[in-house]
């Protein structure tokens, strides 16, 4: 199964960001972007890729330990940017980004120790993907519109292991489907 570790924004933050995305979708050229669905919005901490069923319990055990070693911290959706010369538009974060980065590092380490997720180490950038382009899309108007956005903050209290099911129908615009597999409270180990 295809898995990743994530922080999921609470419903209130999703609704608030959804209002901002409706404004973005009203900008000129927005129909050239493939907009992600709000029920799939997340901050990826570590991507594990295809994980054999027999490796999931060990990954889960190590993620539980990582969550227990991490204290809850404040976060809010804020600002935005783009990746890959117009390939992805994202919303960023504000709050305790050091704690978020530390949690991401622990989630990556949990994967390595469980023998899954061969992604190379790179600087963690908190982002929540809002839309994907074809690579030639000028994202500057969308990034500029997001610059002043700061959502209401919340306390991140859990680490979530999420299953990703890629589209298989071949229907243009079909989105991946995400489903939580397990959740662990931060700071649970005392």
PAKE-537114 format. One record per residue: residue in one letter; residue number from 0; x negated, y, z negated of N, C-alpha, C in turn. Coordinates in nm, 2 decimals, m for minus. Example, Ala and Ser with C-alpha at 12.3 -4.5 7.8 and 13.67 -1.06 7.14 Angstrom:
! PAKE-537114
<r "A", 0, <m1.32, m0.57, m0.78>, <m1.23, m0.45, m0.78>, <m1.32, m0.33, m0.78>>
<r "S", 1, <m1.28, m0.22, m0.71>, <m1.37, m0.11, m0.71>, <m1.29, 0.00, m0.79>>
This chain:
! PAKE-537114
<r "X", 0, <m0.08, m0.12, 0.00>, <0.00, 0.00, 0.00>, <m0.09, 0.12, 0.00>>
<r "X", 1, <m0.04, 0.23, 0.06>, <m0.11, 0.36, 0.08>, <m0.08, 0.44, m0.05>>
<r "X", 2, <m0.19, 0.48, m0.12>, <m0.17, 0.54, m0.25>, <m0.25, 0.67, m0.27>>
<r "X", 3, <m0.20, 0.76, m0.35>, <m0.28, 0.88, m0.39>, <m0.24, 0.92, m0.53>>
<r "X", 4, <m0.32, 0.99, m0.60>, <m0.29, 1.04, m0.73>, <m0.26, 1.19, m0.71>>
<r "X", 5, <m0.16, 1.24, m0.79>, <m0.11, 1.38, m0.77>, <m0.05, 1.44, m0.89>>
<r "X", 6, <m0.04, 1.57, m0.88>, <0.04, 1.65, m0.98>, <0.16, 1.69, m0.90>>
<r "X", 7, <0.28, 1.66, m0.95>, <0.41, 1.70, m0.89>, <0.46, 1.83, m0.95>>
<r "X", 8, <0.50, 1.93, m0.87>, <0.56, 2.05, m0.93>, <0.70, 2.01, m0.98>>
<r "X", 9, <0.74, 2.08, m1.09>, <0.88, 2.05, m1.14>, <0.98, 2.11, m1.04>>
<r "X", 10, <1.11, 2.06, m1.06>, <1.21, 2.10, m0.96>, <1.23, 2.25, m0.95>>
<r "X", 11, <1.21, 2.32, m1.06>, <1.23, 2.47, m1.06>, <1.12, 2.53, m0.97>>
<r "X", 12, <1.00, 2.48, m0.97>, <0.89, 2.54, m0.89>, <0.92, 2.50, m0.74>>
<r "X", 13, <0.97, 2.38, m0.72>, <1.01, 2.34, m0.58>, <1.11, 2.43, m0.52>>
<r "X", 14, <1.22, 2.46, m0.60>, <1.32, 2.55, m0.55>, <1.27, 2.69, m0.52>>
<r "X", 15, <1.19, 2.74, m0.61>, <1.13, 2.88, m0.60>, <1.04, 2.88, m0.47>>
<r "X", 16, <0.96, 2.78, m0.45>, <0.87, 2.78, m0.34>, <0.96, 2.76, m0.21>>
<r "X", 17, <1.06, 2.68, m0.22>, <1.15, 2.66, m0.11>, <1.21, 2.79, m0.06>>
<r "X", 18, <1.24, 2.89, m0.15>, <1.29, 3.02, m0.11>, <1.19, 3.09, m0.03>>
<r "X", 19, <1.06, 3.08, m0.07>, <0.95, 3.15, 0.00>, <0.93, 3.09, 0.13>>
<r "X", 20, <0.94, 2.95, 0.14>, <0.92, 2.89, 0.27>, <1.03, 2.92, 0.37>>
<r "X", 21, <1.15, 2.95, 0.32>, <1.26, 2.99, 0.41>, <1.22, 3.12, 0.48>>
<r "X", 22, <1.16, 3.21, 0.40>, <1.11, 3.34, 0.46>, <1.01, 3.31, 0.57>>
<r "X", 23, <0.91, 3.22, 0.54>, <0.81, 3.19, 0.63>, <0.86, 3.13, 0.76>>
<r "X", 24, <0.96, 3.05, 0.74>, <1.02, 2.98, 0.86>, <1.10, 3.08, 0.95>>
<r "X", 25, <1.12, 3.20, 0.90>, <1.19, 3.31, 0.98>, <1.09, 3.39, 1.05>>
<r "X", 26, <0.96, 3.37, 1.03>, <0.86, 3.45, 1.11>, <0.85, 3.40, 1.25>>
<r "X", 27, <0.80, 3.49, 1.34>, <0.78, 3.46, 1.48>, <0.69, 3.34, 1.49>>
<r "X", 28, <0.72, 3.24, 1.57>, <0.64, 3.13, 1.60>, <0.65, 3.01, 1.50>>
<r "X", 29, <0.73, 3.03, 1.40>, <0.75, 2.93, 1.30>, <0.80, 2.79, 1.35>>
<r "X", 30, <0.87, 2.80, 1.46>, <0.92, 2.67, 1.52>, <0.81, 2.59, 1.58>>
<r "X", 31, <0.69, 2.64, 1.60>, <0.58, 2.56, 1.65>, <0.51, 2.48, 1.54>>
<r "X", 32, <0.55, 2.50, 1.42>, <0.49, 2.43, 1.30>, <0.58, 2.31, 1.26>>
<r "X", 33, <0.53, 2.21, 1.21>, <0.61, 2.10, 1.16>, <0.61, 2.12, 1.01>>
<r "X", 34, <0.72, 2.16, 0.95>, <0.73, 2.19, 0.81>, <0.75, 2.07, 0.73>>
<r "X", 35, <0.68, 2.06, 0.62>, <0.70, 1.95, 0.53>, <0.82, 1.96, 0.45>>
<r "X", 36, <0.87, 1.85, 0.40>, <1.00, 1.85, 0.32>, <0.96, 1.88, 0.17>>
<r "X", 37, <1.05, 1.96, 0.11>, <1.03, 2.00, m0.03>, <1.02, 1.88, m0.12>>
<r "X", 38, <1.09, 1.77, m0.10>, <1.09, 1.66, m0.19>, <0.96, 1.58, m0.19>>
<r "X", 39, <0.87, 1.62, m0.09>, <0.74, 1.56, m0.09>, <0.63, 1.65, m0.13>>
<r "X", 40, <0.66, 1.77, m0.17>, <0.55, 1.86, m0.21>, <0.47, 1.81, m0.33>>
<r "X", 41, <0.34, 1.82, m0.33>, <0.26, 1.77, m0.43>, <0.12, 1.83, m0.42>>
<r "X", 42, <0.04, 1.83, m0.53>, <m0.10, 1.86, m0.53>, <m0.17, 1.73, m0.54>>
<r "X", 43, <m0.24, 1.69, m0.43>, <m0.31, 1.56, m0.42>, <m0.44, 1.58, m0.51>>
<r "X", 44, <m0.46, 1.49, m0.60>, <m0.58, 1.49, m0.68>, <m0.69, 1.40, m0.62>>
<r "X", 45, <m0.65, 1.28, m0.57>, <m0.74, 1.18, m0.51>, <m0.66, 1.09, m0.41>>
<r "X", 46, <m0.71, 1.07, m0.30>, <m0.65, 0.99, m0.20>, <m0.72, 0.86, m0.19>>
<r "X", 47, <m0.65, 0.75, m0.21>, <m0.71, 0.61, m0.21>, <m0.69, 0.53, m0.08>>
<r "X", 48, <m0.60, 0.58, 0.00>, <m0.58, 0.50, 0.13>, <m0.51, 0.37, 0.10>>
<r "X", 49, <m0.53, 0.28, 0.19>, <m0.47, 0.14, 0.17>, <m0.53, 0.07, 0.06>>
<r "X", 50, <m0.45, 0.04, m0.04>, <m0.50, m0.03, m0.16>, <m0.44, m0.17, m0.17>>
<r "X", 51, <m0.52, m0.28, m0.18>, <m0.46, m0.41, m0.19>, <m0.38, m0.43, m0.31>>
<r "X", 52, <m0.27, m0.50, m0.30>, <m0.18, m0.52, m0.41>, <m0.25, m0.56, m0.54>>
<r "X", 53, <m0.35, m0.65, m0.53>, <m0.42, m0.70, m0.64>, <m0.51, m0.60, m0.71>>
<r "X", 54, <m0.54, m0.49, m0.64>, <m0.62, m0.38, m0.70>, <m0.54, m0.27, m0.78>>
<r "X", 55, <m0.41, m0.27, m0.76>, <m0.33, m0.17, m0.82>, <m0.33, m0.17, m0.97>>
<r "X", 56, <m0.32, m0.29, m1.04>, <m0.32, m0.29, m1.18>, <m0.45, m0.23, m1.24>>
<r "X", 57, <m0.57, m0.25, m1.18>, <m0.69, m0.20, m1.23>, <m0.69, m0.05, m1.20>>
<r "X", 58, <m0.65, 0.00, m1.09>, <m0.64, 0.14, m1.06>, <m0.55, 0.21, m1.16>>
<r "X", 59, <m0.43, 0.15, m1.19>, <m0.34, 0.20, m1.28>, <m0.40, 0.21, m1.42>>
<r "X", 60, <m0.47, 0.11, m1.46>, <m0.53, 0.11, m1.60>, <m0.63, 0.23, m1.61>>
<r "X", 61, <m0.71, 0.25, m1.50>, <m0.81, 0.35, m1.50>, <m0.75, 0.49, m1.49>>
<r "X", 62, <m0.64, 0.50, m1.42>, <m0.57, 0.63, m1.41>, <m0.50, 0.66, m1.55>>
<r "X", 63, <m0.45, 0.57, m1.61>, <m0.39, 0.59, m1.75>, <m0.50, 0.64, m1.84>>
<r "X", 64, <m0.62, 0.59, m1.84>, <m0.73, 0.63, m1.92>, <m0.77, 0.78, m1.88>>
<r "X", 65, <m0.77, 0.81, m1.75>, <m0.80, 0.94, m1.71>, <m0.70, 1.04, m1.76>>
<r "X", 66, <m0.57, 1.01, m1.75>, <m0.47, 1.09, m1.80>, <m0.48, 1.12, m1.95>>
<r "X", 67, <m0.51, 1.01, m2.02>, <m0.52, 1.02, m2.17>, <m0.63, 1.11, m2.21>>
<r "X", 68, <m0.74, 1.12, m2.13>, <m0.85, 1.20, m2.16>, <m0.83, 1.35, m2.11>>
<r "X", 69, <m0.72, 1.38, m2.05>, <m0.70, 1.51, m2.00>, <m0.58, 1.58, m2.07>>
<r "X", 70, <m0.60, 1.70, m2.12>, <m0.50, 1.77, m2.19>, <m0.40, 1.84, m2.10>>
<r "X", 71, <m0.27, 1.86, m2.14>, <m0.18, 1.94, m2.05>, <m0.24, 2.08, m2.03>>
<r "X", 72, <m0.20, 2.14, m1.92>, <m0.26, 2.27, m1.88>, <m0.16, 2.34, m1.80>>
<r "X", 73, <m0.17, 2.48, m1.80>, <m0.08, 2.56, m1.72>, <m0.11, 2.57, m1.57>>
<r "X", 74, <m0.01, 2.57, m1.49>, <m0.03, 2.58, m1.35>, <0.09, 2.65, m1.29>>
<r "X", 75, <0.07, 2.72, m1.17>, <0.18, 2.78, m1.09>, <0.14, 2.77, m0.95>>
<r "X", 76, <0.23, 2.77, m0.86>, <0.21, 2.77, m0.72>, <0.18, 2.92, m0.69>>
<r "X", 77, <0.07, 2.95, m0.61>, <0.04, 3.09, m0.58>, <m0.04, 3.10, m0.46>>
<r "X", 78, <m0.02, 3.20, m0.38>, <m0.10, 3.23, m0.26>, <m0.09, 3.12, m0.15>>
<r "X", 79, <m0.19, 3.12, m0.07>, <m0.19, 3.01, 0.04>, <m0.31, 3.03, 0.13>>
<r "X", 80, <m0.32, 2.94, 0.22>, <m0.43, 2.94, 0.32>, <m0.40, 2.84, 0.43>>
<r "X", 81, <m0.50, 2.82, 0.50>, <m0.49, 2.72, 0.62>, <m0.62, 2.64, 0.63>>
<r "X", 82, <m0.60, 2.52, 0.68>, <m0.72, 2.43, 0.71>, <m0.73, 2.41, 0.86>>
<r "X", 83, <m0.84, 2.38, 0.90>, <m0.87, 2.33, 1.03>, <m0.82, 2.41, 1.15>>
<r "X", 84, <m0.84, 2.54, 1.15>, <m0.81, 2.63, 1.26>, <m0.66, 2.61, 1.31>>
<r "X", 85, <m0.57, 2.62, 1.21>, <m0.43, 2.61, 1.24>, <m0.37, 2.48, 1.23>>
<r "X", 86, <m0.44, 2.38, 1.17>, <m0.38, 2.25, 1.16>, <m0.29, 2.23, 1.04>>
<r "X", 87, <m0.32, 2.31, 0.93>, <m0.23, 2.29, 0.81>, <m0.22, 2.42, 0.74>>
<r "X", 88, <m0.10, 2.46, 0.70>, <m0.07, 2.57, 0.62>, <m0.04, 2.52, 0.48>>
<r "X", 89, <m0.10, 2.58, 0.38>, <m0.08, 2.53, 0.24>, <m0.05, 2.65, 0.14>>
<r "X", 90, <0.01, 2.61, 0.03>, <0.03, 2.70, m0.08>, <m0.08, 2.66, m0.18>>
<r "X", 91, <m0.13, 2.76, m0.25>, <m0.24, 2.73, m0.35>, <m0.18, 2.72, m0.49>>
<r "X", 92, <m0.27, 2.74, m0.59>, <m0.23, 2.73, m0.73>, <m0.31, 2.84, m0.81>>
<r "X", 93, <m0.25, 2.87, m0.92>, <m0.32, 2.96, m1.02>, <m0.29, 2.89, m1.15>>
<r "X", 94, <m0.37, 2.93, m1.25>, <m0.35, 2.87, m1.39>, <m0.49, 2.82, m1.42>>
<r "X", 95, <m0.49, 2.71, m1.50>, <m0.61, 2.64, m1.54>, <m0.66, 2.55, m1.43>>
<r "X", 96, <m0.73, 2.62, m1.33>, <m0.78, 2.54, m1.21>, <m0.90, 2.45, m1.25>>
<r "X", 97, <m0.97, 2.49, m1.36>, <m1.08, 2.41, m1.41>, <m1.02, 2.28, m1.46>>
<r "X", 98, <m0.92, 2.28, m1.53>, <m0.85, 2.16, m1.58>, <m0.80, 2.07, m1.47>>
<r "X", 99, <m0.74, 2.14, m1.37>, <m0.69, 2.07, m1.25>, <m0.80, 2.00, m1.18>>
<r "X", 100, <m0.91, 2.07, m1.16>, <m1.03, 2.01, m1.09>, <m1.09, 1.90, m1.17>>
<r "X", 101, <m1.09, 1.91, m1.30>, <m1.14, 1.80, m1.39>, <m1.05, 1.68, m1.38>>
<r "X", 102, <m0.92, 1.70, m1.37>, <m0.82, 1.59, m1.36>, <m0.84, 1.52, m1.22>>
<r "X", 103, <m0.86, 1.60, m1.12>, <m0.89, 1.55, m0.98>, <m1.02, 1.46, m0.98>>
<r "X", 104, <m1.12, 1.51, m1.05>, <m1.25, 1.44, m1.06>, <m1.23, 1.31, m1.13>>
<r "X", 105, <m1.15, 1.31, m1.24>, <m1.12, 1.18, m1.31>, <m1.04, 1.09, m1.23>>
<r "X", 106, <m0.95, 1.14, m1.15>, <m0.87, 1.05, m1.06>, <m0.95, 0.99, m0.95>>
<r "X", 107, <m1.04, 1.07, m0.90>, <m1.14, 1.01, m0.80>, <m1.23, 0.91, m0.86>>
<r "X", 108, <m1.28, 0.93, m0.98>, <m1.36, 0.84, m1.05>, <m1.29, 0.71, m1.08>>
<r "X", 109, <m1.16, 0.72, m1.12>, <m1.08, 0.60, m1.15>, <m1.07, 0.52, m1.02>>
<r "X", 110, <m1.05, 0.58, m0.91>, <m1.05, 0.50, m0.78>, <m1.18, 0.43, m0.75>>
<r "X", 111, <m1.29, 0.51, m0.77>, <m1.42, 0.44, m0.74>, <m1.44, 0.32, m0.83>>
<r "X", 112, <m1.41, 0.34, m0.96>, <m1.43, 0.23, m1.06>, <m1.34, 0.11, m1.03>>
<r "X", 113, <m1.23, 0.14, m0.98>, <m1.13, 0.03, m0.94>, <m1.16, m0.03, m0.81>>
<r "X", 114, <m1.26, 0.03, m0.74>, <m1.30, m0.02, m0.61>, <m1.21, 0.02, m0.49>>
<r "X", 115, <m1.15, 0.13, m0.51>, <m1.06, 0.18, m0.40>, <m1.09, 0.33, m0.37>>
<r "X", 116, <m1.05, 0.37, m0.25>, <m1.06, 0.51, m0.22>, <m1.20, 0.55, m0.19>>
<r "X", 117, <m1.24, 0.53, m0.07>, <m1.38, 0.56, m0.03>, <m1.40, 0.70, 0.01>>
<r "X", 118, <m1.32, 0.80, m0.03>, <m1.34, 0.93, 0.02>, <m1.46, 0.99, m0.03>>
<r "X", 119, <m1.53, 1.07, 0.05>, <m1.66, 1.13, 0.00>, <m1.63, 1.24, m0.09>>
<r "X", 120, <m1.72, 1.28, m0.18>, <m1.70, 1.38, m0.27>, <m1.71, 1.52, m0.20>>
<r "X", 121, <m1.62, 1.60, m0.22>, <m1.62, 1.74, m0.17>, <m1.55, 1.82, m0.28>>
<r "X", 122, <m1.58, 1.95, m0.27>, <m1.52, 2.05, m0.36>, <m1.37, 2.04, m0.36>>
<r "X", 123, <m1.31, 2.02, m0.48>, <m1.16, 2.01, m0.48>, <m1.10, 2.15, m0.46>>
<r "X", 124, <m1.00, 2.16, m0.37>, <m0.92, 2.28, m0.35>, <m0.78, 2.24, m0.37>>
<r "X", 125, <m0.72, 2.30, m0.48>, <m0.58, 2.28, m0.51>, <m0.49, 2.33, m0.39>>
<r "X", 126, <m0.42, 2.25, m0.33>, <m0.33, 2.29, m0.22>, <m0.21, 2.20, m0.21>>
<r "X", 127, <m0.10, 2.26, m0.17>, <0.02, 2.19, m0.14>, <0.06, 2.21, 0.00>>
<r "X", 128, <0.06, 2.11, 0.09>, <0.08, 2.13, 0.23>, <0.23, 2.17, 0.26>>
<r "X", 129, <0.24, 2.28, 0.33>, <0.37, 2.33, 0.37>, <0.41, 2.30, 0.51>>
<r "X", 130, <0.31, 2.31, 0.60>, <0.34, 2.28, 0.74>, <0.21, 2.24, 0.81>>
<r "X", 131, <0.23, 2.17, 0.93>, <0.12, 2.13, 1.01>, <0.13, 2.19, 1.15>>
<r "X", 132, <0.02, 2.23, 1.21>, <0.02, 2.29, 1.34>, <m0.05, 2.19, 1.44>>
<r "X", 133, <m0.06, 2.24, 1.56>, <m0.13, 2.16, 1.66>, <m0.28, 2.19, 1.67>>
<r "X", 134, <m0.33, 2.28, 1.58>, <m0.47, 2.32, 1.59>, <m0.49, 2.45, 1.65>>
<r "X", 135, <m0.40, 2.50, 1.73>, <m0.42, 2.63, 1.79>, <m0.32, 2.74, 1.74>>
<r "X", 136, <m0.25, 2.70, 1.63>, <m0.15, 2.79, 1.57>, <m0.22, 2.90, 1.49>>
<r "X", 137, <m0.18, 3.02, 1.51>, <m0.24, 3.13, 1.43>, <m0.16, 3.13, 1.29>>
<r "X", 138, <m0.23, 3.09, 1.19>, <m0.16, 3.09, 1.06>, <m0.17, 3.22, 0.98>>
<r "X", 139, <m0.25, 3.31, 1.03>, <m0.27, 3.44, 0.95>, <m0.14, 3.51, 0.91>>
<r "X", 140, <m0.04, 3.52, 0.99>, <0.08, 3.58, 0.94>, <0.15, 3.51, 0.82>>
<r "X", 141, <0.14, 3.38, 0.82>, <0.20, 3.30, 0.71>, <0.11, 3.31, 0.59>>
<r "X", 142, <m0.02, 3.30, 0.60>, <m0.11, 3.32, 0.49>, <m0.09, 3.46, 0.43>>
<r "X", 143, <m0.08, 3.56, 0.51>, <m0.06, 3.70, 0.46>, <0.07, 3.71, 0.39>>
<r "X", 144, <0.18, 3.64, 0.44>, <0.31, 3.64, 0.37>, <0.30, 3.57, 0.23>>
<r "X", 145, <0.22, 3.47, 0.22>, <0.20, 3.39, 0.10>, <0.11, 3.46, 0.00>>
<r "X", 146, <0.03, 3.56, 0.04>, <m0.07, 3.62, m0.04>, <m0.02, 3.67, m0.17>>
<r "X", 147, <0.10, 3.73, m0.17>, <0.15, 3.79, m0.29>, <0.24, 3.70, m0.37>>
<r "X", 148, <0.27, 3.58, m0.32>, <0.36, 3.49, m0.39>, <0.29, 3.42, m0.51>>
<r "X", 149, <0.35, 3.43, m0.62>, <0.31, 3.36, m0.74>, <0.44, 3.31, m0.81>>
<r "X", 150, <0.45, 3.17, m0.81>, <0.57, 3.11, m0.87>, <0.57, 3.12, m1.02>>
<r "X", 151, <0.68, 3.08, m1.08>, <0.68, 3.07, m1.23>, <0.60, 2.95, m1.27>>
<r "X", 152, <0.52, 2.97, m1.38>, <0.43, 2.87, m1.43>, <0.50, 2.76, m1.50>>
<r "X", 153, <0.43, 2.64, m1.51>, <0.47, 2.53, m1.59>, <0.35, 2.47, m1.66>>
<r "X", 154, <0.38, 2.38, m1.75>, <0.27, 2.30, m1.81>, <0.26, 2.16, m1.74>>
<r "X", 155, <0.15, 2.14, m1.68>, <0.13, 2.00, m1.62>, <0.11, 1.91, m1.73>>
<r "X", 156, <0.20, 1.81, m1.73>, <0.20, 1.71, m1.85>, <0.18, 1.57, m1.80>>
<r "X", 157, <0.17, 1.54, m1.67>, <0.15, 1.40, m1.63>, <0.07, 1.39, m1.50>>
<r "X", 158, <0.01, 1.28, m1.49>, <m0.06, 1.23, m1.37>, <0.03, 1.13, m1.30>>
<r "X", 159, <0.04, 1.14, m1.17>, <0.14, 1.05, m1.10>, <0.06, 0.97, m0.99>>
<r "X", 160, <0.08, 0.84, m0.98>, <0.04, 0.76, m0.87>, <0.15, 0.75, m0.78>>
<r "X", 161, <0.12, 0.79, m0.65>, <0.23, 0.80, m0.55>, <0.20, 0.71, m0.43>>
<r "X", 162, <0.30, 0.64, m0.38>, <0.29, 0.56, m0.26>, <0.34, 0.65, m0.14>>
<r "X", 163, <0.26, 0.64, m0.04>, <0.29, 0.71, 0.09>, <0.33, 0.61, 0.20>>
<r "X", 164, <0.44, 0.63, 0.26>, <0.48, 0.55, 0.37>, <0.48, 0.63, 0.49>>
<r "X", 165, <0.39, 0.60, 0.59>, <0.38, 0.68, 0.71>, <0.50, 0.65, 0.80>>
<r "X", 166, <0.54, 0.75, 0.88>, <0.64, 0.73, 0.98>, <0.61, 0.61, 1.07>>
<r "X", 167, <0.72, 0.54, 1.11>, <0.70, 0.42, 1.20>, <0.80, 0.43, 1.31>>
<r "X", 168, <0.89, 0.52, 1.31>, <1.00, 0.51, 1.41>, <0.95, 0.57, 1.54>>
<r "X", 169, <0.85, 0.66, 1.54>, <0.81, 0.73, 1.66>, <0.89, 0.85, 1.69>>
<r "X", 170, <0.99, 0.88, 1.61>, <1.08, 1.00, 1.63>, <1.00, 1.12, 1.60>>
<r "X", 171, <0.99, 1.22, 1.69>, <0.91, 1.34, 1.66>, <0.97, 1.41, 1.54>>
<r "X", 172, <0.87, 1.46, 1.46>, <0.91, 1.53, 1.34>, <0.94, 1.44, 1.22>>
<r "X", 173, <0.93, 1.31, 1.23>, <0.96, 1.23, 1.12>, <0.85, 1.25, 1.02>>
<r "X", 174, <0.88, 1.25, 0.89>, <0.79, 1.28, 0.78>, <0.75, 1.16, 0.70>>
<r "X", 175, <0.63, 1.16, 0.64>, <0.59, 1.05, 0.55>, <0.69, 1.05, 0.43>>
<r "X", 176, <0.71, 0.94, 0.37>, <0.80, 0.93, 0.25>, <0.71, 0.90, 0.13>>
<r "X", 177, <0.73, 0.97, 0.02>, <0.66, 0.95, m0.10>, <0.74, 0.90, m0.21>>
<r "X", 178, <0.69, 0.81, m0.29>, <0.76, 0.76, m0.40>, <0.66, 0.73, m0.52>>
<r "X", 179, <0.69, 0.79, m0.64>, <0.61, 0.76, m0.75>, <0.60, 0.61, m0.78>>
<r "X", 180, <0.48, 0.56, m0.81>, <0.47, 0.42, m0.85>, <0.45, 0.41, m1.00>>
<r "X", 181, <0.38, 0.51, m1.06>, <0.36, 0.51, m1.21>, <0.33, 0.66, m1.25>>
<r "X", 182, <0.36, 0.68, m1.38>, <0.33, 0.82, m1.43>, <0.27, 0.80, m1.57>>
<r "X", 183, <0.17, 0.89, m1.60>, <0.11, 0.88, m1.73>, <0.10, 1.02, m1.79>>
<r "X", 184, <0.14, 1.03, m1.92>, <0.13, 1.16, m1.99>, <m0.01, 1.20, m2.01>>
<r "X", 185, <m0.04, 1.33, m1.99>, <m0.17, 1.38, m2.02>, <m0.19, 1.39, m2.17>>
<r "X", 186, <m0.31, 1.36, m2.22>, <m0.34, 1.37, m2.36>, <m0.28, 1.26, m2.44>>
<r "X", 187, <m0.23, 1.15, m2.38>, <m0.17, 1.05, m2.45>, <m0.26, 0.96, m2.54>>
<r "X", 188, <m0.39, 0.97, m2.52>, <m0.48, 0.89, m2.60>, <m0.52, 0.96, m2.73>>
<r "X", 189, <m0.46, 1.08, m2.75>, <m0.49, 1.15, m2.87>, <m0.60, 1.24, m2.86>>
